[in-house]
Amino acid sequence: MPVHNQRPVDLLTGAFDLNQRRKFVVSNDAGEPVLSLYFKPITRADRNKATTLAGSDAALEISTQLLCQKAELEDGTMAFAAADAAKLQRELPERVLNELELFLFGLGGNTSLDEAKKD
């Protein structure tokens, strides 16, 4: 269909590939790889679902729910269940959870948590 005959919503939604994944390798304190996780882009629907699952408006609760909802293993299976959020928050070092969540939001690499909070 020619672009001029497409509805703007169809043109916009067709321009992005929601199946494209990015890889994040979690390493332990010795720098050894522990687990590779893969993430598809976050949608507003994902964020709304995570907010509902979190049962809270607290950003940290929502971001961990999003992590559980979006993290996949290499074969495409889900890495976590929604119920895993509490254990991740309780038993994983804060910096590791922050790194994972920053990557999930597309702010990985050299972005610090303080820099991300400014956005």
Order of alpha helices (4+ residues) and beta strands (2+ residues): alpha-beta-beta-alpha-alpha-alpha-alpha-alpha
